[in-house]
Amino acid sequence: MSKQDHPAPRVGFIGFGEAAEAFATGWGPEIAGQARAYDEKGDDAAAAALPRARAERSGVTLAADRQAALAGAEAVFCLVTADRAVLAAEQAAACLAPGALWLDGNSCSPGAKRRAAAIIEAAGGRYVDVAIMAPVYPKLHRTPLLIAGPHAEAAGALLAALGMEAKPVGETVGEASANKMIRSVMIKGMEALTAECLLAARRAGIEDRVLASLQASNPAIDWPKQAAYNLERMMVHGKRRAAEMREVAETLRELGLPDGLASATADWQQRIGDLGLEAGEENFAARADAILGRL
């Protein structure tokens, strides 16, 4: 479906971080210029500069409160941290226009998504489980999404009008998030394995031999480059990834499975994210030394 098949909707945001800015930037000024956002960081003088700068760059109006951000919005993207998704639904539900689509793109367990859905549906909104399945750069609003729930078809039409790539995966809330959560066991777990293995190798002075062994075992991967990338993800996004991995652990518990690896991954992501380090140059040794200097 093209934008011509469905007029561009009025959009609101709860939370205006990296993903929200990327989507709005991709839409361009015609759509982003009509969008409004509320980010609770705006209530904190010390933290307000970042969402304000993101809104200015993308052309979105940063509203003073939830009511102003969501008034008249046909669709609301909820893009907060994973641990605040249900609370965000509670705080914004009363501000939704009747029938508004609540597009929950947070990295939460299926159970958390279902709890948020009950809140939104009780307030007269239409809840959609959205999973963002790749980094939002460089694809911006074309980043692949999975959507699920009873309103997935309506959401698919609306997202297509915004030029977005959304694939329906089921009519049950939680089906999209389950894909995201279970995939993250591998993706974020590999990042944590990189940290534990190669930081130890660097400190022991044997990283060249360890990297050479990994390269011989799996030559399809450029291990020094991948290691540098994995550490960058943790340095820049570790705190957010830790929150997601705690939701992954909850997903595994919901499935009756042990969550030891997911919980350990959350710990590594949190440890490195809490250091507050700049990623610097794209070099494994430099990033490893920066982390090791603070651990």
N, C-alpha and C positions, 0 to 999 in steps of 0.2 A: 504494500500500500504506500502511495506517495503522499507528500504533504498536501497535494491538491485534493486527495480523497477525503481528507478530514481537516478542518480548519485548526490552526495551531491553538491549543488550549491556554488558558490562564493558569500559570504554575506558581506554587508556593514551595518554600523549603523550610524544613525544621532541621537546623544544623547546616552550616555553610563552610565546610572544609574542602579538602582536596577534590573529592568526587563531585561535590556540588559545583565547585568552580569549573571543573573540567567539562561537565555536562553543559553548563550555561555558556561557556566559551565556545563549545562546539555548535550550539544552536545559533549563535550570532546575535547581533543587537535587536533584530526584529522580534525575536521571542524573548531573549534574556531581558530586554528593556522593559517588558511588561511583567516580569517575575519579581516577587518579593520574598524575602527570607528573614527568618529569625534565628539567631544563634545566641545561646545563653552566655557565651563569652563576651558578648556585647554589654552585658550587665556588670562586667568586671573591668574597671579602668585599665588594669595592667594587662589584660588579655584581649581587649577589644580591638586592638590595632590589626590583628591578623585577619579576622573575618571582614573587617571594614575594607582592608586592602584587597582581599579576594573579591568582594562585591564590586568594588570600584573597577578592578581589572576586567571583570566579566560583564559589567553593565547592569547588574542586578541591584535592586533597591533593598538595602538592609533596614528592616523595620524595627521599631522600638519594642514591639511585643508580639506575641503569637497571634493575637486577634488581628492586628494590622497586617501581618504577613499572610494570613490565610483567608482574609475576607474575599469572597468571590472566587476563590481558587477552585478550578475543576479537578486539579490533581495536586497532591502534596508529596514531595519527595522527603522522606524521613531518612536523614543521613547523619546520625550522631554516632557516638561510640557504642560498641556492642553491648556494654553493660548498662546502657541508659535507654535502650530502645523501648522497653515496656513503659518506663517512666515518661518518655517523650510522648508516647501515645496517650497516657493518662493526662498529661498536662495540656495537650493540644486538642483532645477529642471534642471538647465543648466549642471550640473555635471553628470546626469544620462546617462548610456549607453542606446542606443535605445532599447525599449522593456523591460527594467528592471522593475521588480515589486516593487512598492512602498507600503510597508506594514505598514499602518498607525495605530499603536496600541495605539495612544493617546486617552485619555478619553475626547472626544469632542462631542459637539452637532452634530446631523445629518447635520445641515446647514454648520457648520465649515468643516465637512468632505467633503461635496460637493464642497465647495470653494477650498479646498486643491486638490481635485480630478481634477477640471478643470485646475489647474496650472500644475499638473503632466502630465495629458493627452496631454495638449498643447505642452509640451516639448518632447513628444514621449515616455513617460513612461507609465506604466500600474498601475493604482491606485487600491488598495484593502483596503476596510474598515475592520479593525481588532478590535475586542473587547476582552480584556483580562478579563476573567470572574471570576477570583479567585486570591488570593495572590500568587505570584510566588514562595514563599517558603511554603512547602518543595518540590513541584513538579517540579520546574525548567522549562525545556523546555516542560514538559508534562502538564503544566498548561492549562486548557481548554480555547480554543479560539473560537469565532464566527467570520466568515468572510462573506463579502457581496460585491456585485458589479459585473460588467460584466466579470471581470477576476478572480472571486472566484474559478472557477474550476482549472485554471492554478496554482493559489496560493495554493490550497489544495494539488495538486501533489507535489509542491515544499516543502511545509511545512511537508508533510509526509516523504519526503526524508531526512528531518532534524530530524525525529523522533517526530514531534510535533502533538498535538491533535487539529485539526481545523475542525469545523462544518460549512459548508455553510448554510446560512439562507436566501439568496435571491440574486437577480441580480441587486438590486438597492443600490447604495452607501447611507449609512445612516441606513440601516436595522440592521446591527450589532451594531452600536453605539447606536441606539435607545434602544435596549435591555439593554445595559450597563448603559445608562443614567437613564432610568426609574427604573431599579433595585436599583440604587444608592440612589434614594429618600428614599427607605426603609433602606438599609444597612448603609449608612452614616448618615441618619436621626436618626436611632436608637442610633448611637454613640453620636450624639448631644443631644438627649433626655437623654441618660445616664449622660452626663456632667451636663445638666441643673437640672435634678431631683436629682441626687445623690451627686453632689457637694453642692447643697443647703441643702440636708439632713445632710451631714457631717458637714457643717458649723453650722447648727441648733442643732447639737448633737443628731439627731434622726435617723441616718442612719441604726442602727440595726433594728428598728421597720419598717422603710420603706422597707428595704431589705426583712424582714420576710413577710411583706404583699405582696410584689411582688412574693416571693417564693410560698406563699399559692395560689396566683392567677394563677401562671403558673409554676407548679413544674417541668416541663420538662427542664427548664433552671436553671443552677447553677448561680444564680444572682451575688454573690460576684465575682466569677471567670469571668463571662461575663463582669461585670463592670470593672474589672481590665484590661481585654483584650481591651475593647472599649476605655478606657482612654489611653492605650499604643498606639493604632492605631493613636489617635489624637496627642499625644505627639511627636511621631516619624515622622508621615506622614501628620500632620495637614495642613501644607502649601500646599502640593500637593493635598490633598483632598479638600481643599477650592477652588483651581483652578478648580478641576473637578466639584464641586458642583455649581460653577458659570456657567459652561457649562450645567449642569443639569437644572438650572433655565432657561437658554436660550432655551433648548429643550422644556421645558414646555411652554414657550412663543411662540415658533414656532408652538406648537399644539393648541394655543389659550386658554391655561389654566393659572390660577394664579400660581405664583412661590414663595409664601410667606414662605413655609416650607423649600424649597431648599435654598433660600437666607439666611434664619436664620441658617440653617445647615452650610452653607459656613462661616458665621460669627463666629460660635462656633469653627469650625475647624481652622480657621485662628487665632483666639484668643489664642487657646491652642498651635498650632504649632509655633506661633511667640514667645512663651516663651522660646523655645530652651532647654527644659528640657530632661534629660536622663530618660528613663522609669523606670530604677531601678528594684527592685524585683517585682515579680508577686503578688502584693498585692494591693487590692483596696484602703485601708486606706492610705498606704504610697504614692500611686500615687495621690490620692485626696488631701492629705496634701501638696504635692509638688506643685500642681497646685494652690490650694487656697492660698498658701504662696506668690504667684506672681500675683494673679488677683487683 
